[in-house]
Amino acid sequence: MSAHPEDARLAASGPRDVTLYTRPGCHLCDEAKSAIAPLLREFGACLREVNIDADPVLMERYGWDVPVLFIGSKKAAMHRVDLEKFRRQLQDAGGS
């Protein structure tokens, strides 16, 4: 399996760069984005949304498993977001 440009982008992500893999019309994606917005502001994290429908490789990879959230290069959540866990993951990502 060849590397995808998105893999390199994730690998180079900062510790508080959050990536949301989504697709248009995904209500769970919209809920996840709304739910994490206050935590992103609190921790000064940057959100990047990626529409998987625009990329056949990402469509194959994630299919109907959206939303998928990454913090830096680590998968943080899929389908639904546990906000307390997400908060801990953001805290841990910032180091000490």
Secondary structure, 3 states (H helix, E strand, C coil): CCCCHHHHHHHCCCCCEEEEEECCCCHHHHHHHHHHHHHHHHHCCEEEEEEHHHCHHHHHHHCCCCCEEEECCEEEEECCCCHHHHHHHHHHHCCC
